[in-house]
Structures are given as structure tokens and as C-alpha cells.
Amino acid sequence: MQKMPAPRGRLTPNRALSDLTWLRVGGPAEWFFQPLDLADLQMFLATLDAQISVFPMGVGSNLIVRDGGLGGVVIRLGRGFNDIEVDESHVIVGAAALDAHVAIRAARAGRDLTFLRTIPGSIGGAVRMNAGCYGSYIADHLIEAQAVTRSGALVTLTAQDLAFGYRRSTLEDGWVLTRAVLRAEPGDPEELAARMADQLARRNASQPTKDLTAGSTFRNPAGFSSTGRADDIHDLKAWAVIDKAGLRGHMLGAAQMSPKHPNFLVNTGGATAADLEALGEFVRKRVFETQGIELDWEVVRIGAPNKL
């Protein structure tokens, strides 16, 4: 085993990841690092062998870790990276802050980031993938983000630097987002709270929120998120093309495309990462065969299929 830096935070070898992902599957990380603070993170990356891969992990809400586990270092931010501050027009948040918590804190202060309320995960992941719903995206609100590069340097990135697109950015692999400054329009706290309550009710009515899932499995072929409006068009939504292919509720082992929302992969109990990924690939194949539409994964899949 290679010699590793000696950080002040917690560095754990062979750390299981399955309990940290919403799907509850996957093998261990070769190394798992929880930095104590920004300086600790910078030092660790600056002194880590450049040949060792780095994967920043949020709360595992959009992730399949394959059964063989993940080589290199998985970095997960925690306390010290989850602060939420609201000033007259901005919301300044640590990358580990949960999207829902940011929306709630902003609303209480009369700032509108309500679109974040129903997005699972943390701000770092939201910036990395330009998360969005109801017609709003992180790209519409990001003023700047702070990240630590693979060599330990601290950099500031604008929305232009990140070249946001639908469910994507150009953030370099191995860079760790640590903070974001978001633009938020003013709003009445009570009205914002009511809007979020409505969003939650609609989500709970249409999505399998009590099951083991990782959110939307595939990106919408239409190239944009649901708007939530009455005039929303569903023809090229991922759930609609999966449903049209006859795969609502389809199972492979203990993996299932949710009967409630067919764009959600569900671990019904005892599914492996291989089961879930194989079902997803079967869905992609069937949709292409029946409709000529190529679905792209939204869920991030990492690691080796077999034990390292």
C-alpha cells in the first residue's frame, strides 16, 4: 500500500461506501478522507502522489458504487464545509450543505432558492452537475464557486468558467468544490415556504421518496428538466419514453424501475450494484430499440465491477 499524507482530518483505509449511498450498494473505497478544514484539504491534495486518483463524494444521492469498490481516494466534506450565510442579495454556502437546507435557510431570510428544496444531495454535487428543476438551474444563480485543485491550489470559478449545460459542467476531475456564492432574488418568507411545501407534496405524490433510489436515473432526452407548469411537455421526458417501452416496474433481481416513477431505479432489498447497472443498461437498450432514443445516465457510476 502506498504511503499517504498525514492529515489532521480522518483518513480511513478500505472504507465501505454502501452505507453512504442512497441505493445502499457497492464496494469499499481504497482510502476515504474527511478533511478537518480547508487548509487540511489543500495540504492533503498537495502532498498526495499525483498518480493516485481522487473522487469527491457528496451524500451519495446520485451515485452507484460498483461492487468491486473504488481505488484511490474518496474525499467527503463534512463539518467545516456546510455553513450557510445569507446577506442582502447573496447566499454563501459550503459545498457540504444540503440543497434542501440551503433552500429553507434562504427562504427564512426572504431569499428565493426554492428550486433547491426537492433536489437531493449537497451543493457541491449540485454545482458539479448543474442541478435544477422547475425551470431553474444552479447556472442561473451561481456567482462563483471555490475549489481545491488536484495539486492543492485554491481557485475561484465563475459560471462561465464551468461552462454549464444540462446536467453537466466542465469542472476538472479530482477538483474538490468547497464553497459557492449564489444569487437569490427577494421573496416573502411565508410565500416561499408555501411554495416549497407545494413542491414537496407534488414530489411525494409522483416519486418513490420512501424507497432506496438515487433520484432520476437518466437525463431527459428533451435536454431540460421538468418545469412543473401545467403546460409542461412530457413526450421526451425520460420517464415517458421508459414507460412507452413497457418498462414501468420492470425488475432484474432485486433492482426495479419504480412502478410509481419509471425513471427511478429502486433497490427493493438485496440488489447489487451490478443488478442496478444491468437493469439501467437494459432500459437504455430497449428504449433505443423501440423508439430510437439514446438515454444518457444521470446517475454517476464509479468503481470496479469486481473486487480490486
MARMI-496536 format. One record per residue: x, y, z of N, C-alpha, C in turn; residue number from 1. Coordinates in steps of 0.05 Angstrom, whole numbers, plus 5000, padded with zeros to 4 digits. Layout:
# MARMI-496536
   nX   nY   nZ  caX  caY  caZ   cX   cY   cZ   k
    X    Y    Z    X    Y    Z    X    Y    Z NUM
...
This chain:
# MARMI-496536
   nX   nY   nZ  caX  caY  caZ   cX   cY   cZ   k
 5017 4976 5000 5000 5000 5000 5018 5025 5000   1
 5010 5044 4983 5027 5068 4980 5026 5086 5005   2
 5048 5100 5009 5050 5118 5032 5031 5141 5027   3
 5016 5149 5047 4996 5170 5045 5004 5194 5062   4
 4993 5218 5055 4998 5241 5073 4986 5236 5101   5
 4995 5253 5120 4985 5251 5147 4968 5275 5154   6
 4943 5276 5146 4926 5299 5151 4916 5301 5179   7
 4905 5324 5186 4893 5327 5213 4865 5315 5214   8
 4852 5313 5190 4826 5300 5188 4828 5270 5189   9
 4807 5256 5183 4806 5227 5185 4811 5214 5158  10
 4831 5197 5157 4839 5182 5133 4835 5153 5140  11
 4817 5139 5126 4810 5112 5132 4815 5094 5108  12
 4830 5072 5112 4834 5053 5090 4810 5034 5088  13
 4805 5025 5063 4785 5004 5058 4758 5010 5071  14
 4748 5034 5067 4723 5044 5080 4699 5036 5063  15
 4680 5021 5074 4656 5014 5060 4641 5039 5051  16
 4630 5038 5027 4615 5061 5016 4586 5056 5014  17
 4578 5031 5015 4550 5024 5011 4531 5038 5031  18
 4540 5042 5055 4523 5055 5075 4522 5085 5071  19
 4538 5096 5053 4538 5125 5048 4523 5132 5022  20
 4513 5112 5008 4498 5118 4983 4469 5112 4988  21
 4452 5127 4974 4423 5124 4978 4413 5097 4968  22
 4428 5085 4949 4420 5058 4939 4430 5035 4956  23
 4449 5041 4975 4459 5022 4994 4473 4998 4980  24
 4489 5004 4959 4504 4983 4945 4532 4992 4941  25
 4549 4973 4934 4577 4979 4925 4598 4970 4944  26
 4622 4969 4933 4646 4961 4949 4659 4984 4963  27
 4682 4979 4975 4695 4999 4992 4713 5019 4976  28
 4719 5041 4988 4740 5059 4978 4767 5049 4988  29
 4787 5050 4971 4814 5043 4979 4823 5061 5002  30
 4817 5087 4999 4822 5106 5020 4798 5125 5021  31
 4791 5134 5045 4768 5152 5050 4778 5174 5067  32
 4776 5199 5057 4787 5222 5071 4766 5242 5078  33
 4765 5250 5103 4747 5271 5113 4764 5294 5124  34
 4768 5314 5108 4786 5336 5117 4774 5352 5140  35
 4792 5361 5158 4783 5377 5181 4774 5405 5173  36
 4789 5416 5154 4783 5443 5145 4796 5448 5118  37
 4793 5472 5107 4803 5478 5081 4833 5474 5079  38
 4848 5483 5099 4877 5481 5098 4885 5451 5098  39
 4871 5435 5113 4876 5406 5114 4872 5394 5087  40
 4850 5401 5074 4845 5391 5047 4866 5399 5027  41
 4875 5424 5028 4896 5434 5010 4922 5419 5014  42
 4929 5416 5040 4954 5402 5046 4953 5373 5036  43
 4931 5360 5041 4929 5332 5033 4932 5329 5002  44
 4918 5345 4987 4919 5343 4958 4946 5351 4947  45
 4958 5371 4960 4985 5380 4951 5006 5359 4954  46
 5003 5342 4975 5024 5323 4981 5017 5294 4972  47
 4992 5290 4963 4984 5264 4954 4998 5258 4927  48
 5007 5233 4924 5020 5225 4899 5002 5231 4876  49
 5012 5244 4856 4996 5253 4833 4984 5230 4818  50
 4995 5206 4821 4985 5183 4806 4960 5171 4820  51
 4954 5179 4844 4931 5168 4858 4906 5184 4851  52
 4886 5170 4843 4861 5184 4834 4846 5194 4858  53
 4830 5215 4853 4814 5228 4874 4785 5230 4864  54
 4766 5222 4881 4738 5224 4875 4724 5239 4897  55
 4714 5264 4892 4699 5278 4913 4671 5267 4914  56
 4662 5260 4938 4635 5248 4942 4618 5266 4959  57
 4593 5270 4951 4575 5285 4968 4560 5266 4987  58
 4534 5267 4986 4519 5250 5005 4509 5224 4991  59
 4520 5218 4967 4514 5193 4954 4486 5190 4943  60
 4473 5213 4938 4445 5212 4929 4442 5207 4899  61
 4464 5209 4884 4463 5206 4855 4485 5188 4846  62
 4489 5165 4860 4514 5150 4857 4509 5120 4859  63
 4521 5106 4839 4524 5077 4842 4554 5071 4844  64
 4561 5060 4867 4589 5050 4870 4588 5020 4863  65
 4604 5013 4843 4604 4985 4834 4614 4966 4856  66
 4607 4941 4854 4611 4921 4875 4640 4917 4882  67
 4658 4921 4863 4687 4917 4868 4700 4939 4884  68
 4686 4962 4887 4698 4984 4902 4713 5003 4885  69
 4725 5023 4897 4738 5045 4883 4766 5049 4893  70
 4785 5049 4874 4813 5053 4880 4818 5083 4884  71
 4842 5089 4896 4849 5117 4901 4836 5127 4926  72
 4830 5153 4926 4819 5167 4950 4792 5178 4944  73
 4773 5172 4961 4747 5185 4961 4747 5207 4982  74
 4740 5231 4975 4740 5254 4994 4712 5263 4999  75
 4705 5263 5024 4678 5272 5031 4680 5295 5052  76
 4668 5317 5045 4669 5340 5062 4646 5338 5083  77
 4651 5349 5106 4631 5348 5127 4631 5375 5142  78
 4632 5373 5169 4632 5397 5185 4656 5415 5177  79
 4651 5440 5177 4671 5459 5168 4667 5466 5139  80
 4650 5451 5125 4644 5457 5097 4614 5458 5092  81
 4598 5462 5113 4569 5462 5109 4556 5487 5119  82
 4571 5509 5123 4559 5534 5132 4540 5546 5111  83
 4520 5560 5121 4501 5574 5103 4499 5603 5114  84
 4506 5623 5097 4503 5651 5105 4486 5665 5084  85
 4470 5683 5094 4453 5699 5076 4457 5728 5081  86
 4464 5743 5059 4467 5772 5062 4445 5785 5046  87
 4449 5811 5039 4427 5826 5027 4418 5814 5000  88
 4436 5802 4985 4428 5791 4959 4441 5765 4952  89
 4459 5755 4969 4473 5730 4963 4469 5709 4985  90
 4472 5684 4977 4473 5662 4996 4500 5648 4992  91
 4515 5648 5014 4542 5637 5012 4542 5610 5027  92
 4549 5589 5013 4545 5562 5025 4569 5545 5022  93
 4574 5528 5041 4595 5507 5039 4585 5485 5021  94
 4603 5472 5008 4596 5451 4988 4582 5427 5001  95
 4586 5423 5027 4573 5401 5040 4545 5407 5050  96
 4537 5432 5048 4510 5439 5056 4489 5426 5038  97
 4468 5415 5050 4448 5401 5035 4431 5421 5020  98
 4424 5414 4995 4408 5432 4978 4382 5441 4993  99
 4368 5422 5005 4343 5428 5019 4348 5448 5041 100
 4369 5444 5057 4375 5463 5079 4381 5491 5069 101
 4394 5493 5046 4400 5519 5034 4374 5533 5026 102
 4356 5518 5013 4331 5530 5005 4315 5540 5029 103
 4315 5524 5051 4299 5532 5074 4311 5556 5088 104
 4338 5556 5092 4351 5579 5105 4348 5604 5089 105
 4351 5602 5062 4348 5625 5045 4319 5636 5047 106
 4299 5619 5046 4272 5627 5047 4265 5642 5073 107
 4276 5632 5095 4271 5645 5121 4282 5673 5121 108
 4303 5677 5106 4315 5704 5104 4304 5721 5082 109
 4283 5710 5069 4270 5725 5047 4285 5724 5021 110
 4298 5701 5016 4313 5698 4990 4304 5673 4977 111
 4300 5675 4951 4287 5653 4936 4307 5634 4922 112
 4311 5611 4935 4326 5589 4922 4308 5564 4925 113
 4282 5568 4923 4263 5547 4928 4266 5523 4910 114
 4278 5527 4886 4282 5504 4868 4300 5482 4880 115
 4316 5490 4899 4334 5471 4911 4320 5452 4932 116
 4296 5459 4940 4283 5445 4962 4279 5415 4957 117
 4273 5408 4933 4267 5380 4927 4290 5366 4913 118
 4313 5379 4911 4336 5366 4897 4352 5351 4919 119
 4355 5325 4916 4371 5310 4936 4400 5316 4932 120
 4415 5316 4955 4444 5320 4952 4454 5345 4965 121
 4479 5351 4960 4492 5374 4971 4499 5395 4949 122
 4507 5418 4958 4513 5440 4939 4536 5433 4921 123
 4557 5420 4931 4579 5413 4914 4570 5396 4890 124
 4554 5376 4895 4543 5360 4874 4525 5375 4856 125
 4509 5393 4867 4491 5410 4851 4506 5427 4832 126
 4528 5439 4841 4545 5455 4823 4558 5438 4802 127
 4569 5415 4811 4583 5397 4792 4565 5389 4769 128
 4540 5384 4774 4522 5373 4753 4501 5394 4744 129
 4504 5419 4753 4485 5440 4746 4456 5430 4751 130
 4451 5423 4776 4425 5412 4784 4404 5433 4780 131
 4380 5424 4775 4358 5442 4771 4331 5428 4769 132
 4310 5444 4773 4282 5434 4769 4265 5459 4768 133
 4240 5454 4760 4220 5476 4758 4230 5500 4741 134
 4247 5493 4721 4257 5514 4703 4280 5530 4713 135
 4291 5523 4737 4314 5538 4748 4337 5519 4751 136
 4361 5529 4747 4386 5514 4749 4406 5529 4765 137
 4425 5514 4776 4448 5527 4790 4461 5548 4773 138
 4463 5542 4747 4476 5561 4728 4463 5588 4729 139
 4437 5589 4735 4422 5615 4736 4429 5631 4760 140
 4441 5618 4780 4445 5631 4806 4474 5633 4815 141
 4491 5617 4803 4519 5617 4812 4534 5643 4805 142
 4545 5656 4825 4563 5679 4821 4591 5669 4819 143
 4599 5652 4838 4625 5640 4837 4626 5615 4855 144
 4645 5598 4849 4649 5574 4866 4679 5573 4873 145
 4685 5562 4895 4712 5558 4904 4718 5528 4903 146
 4742 5522 4893 4750 5493 4891 4780 5490 4897 147
 4787 5467 4906 4815 5460 4910 4823 5441 4888 148
 4844 5448 4873 4852 5432 4851 4867 5407 4860 149
 4872 5389 4841 4886 5364 4848 4913 5369 4860 150
 4925 5392 4854 4952 5399 4865 4950 5415 4891 151
 4926 5419 4901 4922 5433 4927 4919 5463 4925 152
 4918 5474 4901 4914 5503 4898 4885 5510 4901 153
 4880 5534 4913 4852 5543 4916 4846 5562 4893 154
 4824 5556 4879 4816 5572 4855 4787 5581 4858 155
 4781 5603 4844 4754 5613 4843 4744 5610 4815 156
 4720 5600 4812 4709 5594 4786 4682 5608 4782 157
 4678 5619 4759 4652 5631 4753 4635 5611 4737 158
 4610 5619 4733 4592 5602 4717 4603 5599 4689 159
 4616 5620 4679 4628 5619 4652 4651 5599 4652 160
 4667 5599 4673 4689 5580 4675 4680 5551 4674 161
 4657 5546 4686 4646 5519 4688 4630 5510 4664 162
 4625 5529 4646 4611 5523 4620 4587 5504 4624 163
 4569 5512 4641 4546 5496 4648 4530 5488 4623 164
 4520 5463 4624 4500 5453 4605 4479 5438 4621 165
 4462 5424 4607 4441 5408 4620 4455 5384 4635 166
 4453 5385 4661 4464 5364 4679 4494 5360 4675 167
 4508 5382 4670 4537 5379 4667 4552 5406 4672 168
 4578 5403 4678 4596 5426 4679 4623 5416 4669 169
 4642 5434 4667 4669 5425 4658 4688 5425 4681 170
 4678 5422 4706 4696 5420 4729 4716 5397 4724 171
 4742 5403 4730 4763 5383 4725 4759 5359 4744 172
 4765 5335 4734 4764 5312 4751 4784 5315 4774 173
 4776 5307 4798 4794 5308 4821 4794 5335 4835 174
 4782 5356 4824 4779 5381 4838 4756 5379 4858 175
 4760 5391 4881 4740 5388 4903 4727 5416 4907 176
 4702 5418 4901 4687 5442 4907 4684 5446 4937 177
 4688 5470 4947 4687 5475 4975 4667 5496 4983 178
 4659 5514 4964 4641 5536 4972 4628 5546 4947 179
 4604 5558 4950 4591 5571 4927 4577 5597 4937 180
 4577 5616 4919 4562 5641 4924 4540 5642 4904 181
 4515 5643 4914 4491 5642 4897 4476 5668 4898 182
 4466 5676 4875 4448 5699 4873 4420 5690 4879 183
 4406 5705 4896 4379 5697 4903 4361 5721 4904 184
 4339 5720 4889 4320 5742 4888 4304 5744 4914 185
 4295 5768 4921 4280 5771 4946 4252 5759 4943 186
 4241 5751 4966 4214 5740 4966 4203 5740 4994 187
 4177 5738 4996 4164 5738 5022 4168 5710 5035 188
 4179 5709 5059 4185 5683 5072 4162 5664 5073 189
 4138 5674 5079 4114 5657 5081 4107 5646 5053 190
 4108 5663 5033 4102 5654 5006 4122 5633 4996 191
 4148 5638 5002 4168 5619 4995 4165 5592 5009 192
 4158 5593 5035 4153 5568 5050 4129 5553 5038 193
 4108 5568 5030 4085 5555 5019 4091 5542 4992 194
 4108 5555 4976 4116 5544 4951 4132 5518 4954 195
 4150 5518 4974 4166 5494 4979 4148 5471 4989 196
 4129 5478 5006 4110 5457 5016 4095 5444 4993 197
 4087 5461 4973 4073 5451 4950 4091 5433 4933 198
 4116 5441 4930 4135 5425 4915 4140 5398 4928 199
 4142 5398 4954 4146 5373 4968 4122 5354 4965 200
 4098 5365 4967 4074 5349 4964 4073 5337 4936 201
 4080 5353 4916 4079 5343 4888 4100 5321 4884 202
 4124 5325 4896 4145 5305 4893 4137 5279 4906 203
 4126 5281 4931 4119 5257 4945 4096 5242 4931 204
 4080 5257 4917 4057 5244 4903 4067 5229 4877 205
 4089 5238 4866 4097 5227 4840 4123 5211 4840 206
 4138 5212 4862 4164 5199 4863 4165 5179 4887 207
 4181 5158 4884 4183 5138 4906 4202 5147 4927 208
 4195 5168 4942 4213 5180 4961 4218 5163 4986 209
 4203 5142 4990 4207 5124 5013 4223 5099 5006 210
 4230 5096 4980 4246 5074 4971 4276 5080 4969 211
 4292 5060 4966 4321 5064 4962 4326 5070 4933 212
 4330 5095 4927 4335 5104 4899 4358 5123 4898 213
 4365 5132 4874 4386 5152 4871 4375 5176 4854 214
 4350 5182 4857 4338 5203 4842 4334 5195 4813 215
 4332 5214 4795 4328 5208 4767 4352 5192 4756 216
 4346 5170 4742 4367 5152 4732 4379 5163 4706 217
 4362 5173 4688 4371 5182 4662 4364 5211 4658 218
 4380 5225 4642 4374 5252 4635 4350 5253 4615 219
 4335 5274 4616 4313 5276 4597 4324 5280 4569 220
 4315 5263 4550 4323 5267 4522 4316 5294 4511 221
 4297 5307 4523 4289 5334 4514 4311 5354 4519 222
 4329 5348 4538 4351 5366 4544 4345 5387 4565 223
 4324 5384 4580 4318 5403 4602 4301 5389 4623 224
 4301 5401 4647 4286 5390 4669 4256 5396 4667 225
 4240 5382 4683 4212 5388 4684 4208 5417 4695 226
 4189 5431 4683 4184 5458 4691 4165 5460 4715 227
 4149 5439 4718 4129 5439 4739 4104 5454 4732 228
 4103 5466 4708 4080 5481 4699 4059 5462 4687 229
 4034 5472 4685 4013 5456 4674 4017 5450 4644 230
 4032 5468 4631 4036 5464 4602 4062 5449 4596 231
 4074 5436 4616 4098 5421 4612 4093 5399 4592 232
 4113 5394 4574 4111 5373 4554 4127 5349 4563 233
 4115 5325 4561 4127 5301 4572 4137 5282 4550 234
 4133 5287 4525 4140 5268 4504 4168 5258 4505 235
 4187 5276 4511 4215 5269 4512 4226 5270 4540 236
 4210 5265 4560 4219 5261 4587 4228 5232 4590 237
 4249 5227 4605 4260 5200 4608 4238 5181 4618 238
 4223 5190 4638 4202 5172 4649 4182 5164 4628 239
 4175 5182 4610 4155 5177 4589 4165 5157 4569 240
 4190 5159 4560 4200 5140 4540 4205 5113 4552 241
 4212 5112 4578 4214 5086 4592 4187 5073 4595 242
 4167 5089 4602 4140 5079 4604 4130 5068 4577 243
 4135 5083 4556 4127 5075 4529 4140 5049 4521 244
 4164 5044 4531 4178 5019 4524 4167 4996 4541 245
 4148 5001 4558 4136 4980 4574 4152 4971 4598 246
 4169 4989 4608 4187 4981 4629 4181 4992 4657 247
 4158 5004 4660 4150 5013 4687 4147 4989 4705 248
 4162 4989 4727 4160 4966 4746 4177 4942 4738 249
 4192 4944 4716 4208 4921 4706 4230 4915 4727 250
 4236 4889 4731 4255 4881 4751 4277 4864 4740 251
 4300 4866 4752 4323 4848 4747 4335 4842 4774 252
 4331 4817 4783 4339 4811 4811 4322 4828 4829 253
 4335 4841 4848 4321 4859 4867 4322 4888 4858 254
 4331 4893 4833 4331 4920 4822 4306 4924 4806 255
 4294 4948 4808 4269 4953 4795 4267 4982 4784 256
 4254 4985 4761 4246 5012 4752 4220 5018 4767 257
 4220 5038 4782 4197 5043 4800 4170 5043 4786 258
 4151 5028 4797 4124 5029 4786 4111 5057 4789 259
 4120 5072 4808 4109 5099 4813 4121 5120 4794 260
 4147 5118 4788 4161 5136 4770 4182 5120 4756 261
 4178 5113 4731 4195 5093 4717 4224 5103 4711 262
 4230 5128 4717 4258 5138 4714 4273 5136 4740 263
 4262 5122 4760 4276 5117 4785 4284 5088 4788 264
 4310 5083 4790 4319 5056 4797 4315 5051 4827 265
 4305 5028 4834 4299 5023 4862 4313 4997 4870 266
 4326 4998 4893 4336 4974 4906 4314 4964 4924 267
 4300 4943 4916 4277 4933 4931 4286 4917 4955 268
 4312 4912 4958 4323 4897 4980 4342 4875 4971 269
 4368 4880 4976 4387 4860 4968 4398 4862 4940 270
 4391 4883 4925 4402 4887 4899 4432 4893 4901 271
 4447 4884 4881 4475 4891 4879 4478 4915 4860 272
 4501 4928 4860 4507 4949 4841 4505 4938 4813 273
 4514 4913 4809 4513 4901 4782 4484 4898 4773 274
 4466 4890 4791 4438 4887 4784 4427 4914 4775 275
 4433 4935 4790 4422 4961 4784 4432 4972 4757 276
 4458 4969 4753 4470 4980 4729 4461 4963 4705 277
 4458 4937 4708 4449 4920 4686 4420 4927 4678 278
 4404 4932 4698 4376 4939 4692 4376 4966 4677 279
 4392 4985 4686 4394 5011 4672 4402 5007 4643 280
 4422 4990 4639 4431 4986 4611 4410 4971 4594 281
 4395 4953 4607 4373 4940 4593 4352 4961 4584 282
 4346 4979 4602 4327 5000 4596 4337 5017 4572 283
 4362 5025 4573 4374 5041 4551 4371 5026 4525 284
 4377 5000 4525 4376 4984 4501 4348 4982 4490 285
 4329 4977 4508 4301 4973 4499 4289 5000 4489 286
 4295 5022 4502 4285 5048 4493 4297 5055 4465 287
 4322 5048 4461 4334 5054 4435 4322 5036 4413 288
 4317 5011 4420 4306 4992 4401 4277 5000 4393 289
 4262 5009 4412 4233 5014 4408 4228 5043 4398 290
 4246 5062 4405 4240 5090 4398 4263 5105 4385 291
 4286 5092 4383 4309 5105 4371 4320 5127 4387 292
 4315 5127 4413 4324 5148 4432 4346 5136 4449 293
 4368 5150 4451 4390 5140 4468 4390 5155 4494 294
 4384 5141 4516 4383 5153 4542 4412 5155 4553 295
 4418 5178 4566 4443 5182 4579 4440 5180 4609 296
 4458 5166 4622 4457 5163 4651 4459 5190 4665 297
 4442 5195 4684 4445 5218 4702 4459 5209 4728 298
 4452 5185 4737 4466 5174 4760 4495 5169 4753 299
 4512 5177 4771 4541 5173 4767 4549 5145 4775 300
 4563 5130 4758 4572 5103 4764 4602 5102 4766 301
 4613 5093 4788 4642 5092 4792 4651 5066 4803 302
 4677 5060 4800 4689 5037 4813 4691 5013 4794 303
 4700 4991 4805 4706 4967 4790 4683 4947 4795 304
 4676 4932 4774 4654 4912 4777 4661 4889 4795 305
 4687 4882 4796 4696 4860 4813 4716 4871 4834 306
 4721 4856 4855 4739 4864 4876 4766 4871 4866 307
 4776 4894 4876 4802 4904 4868 4825 4886 4878 308
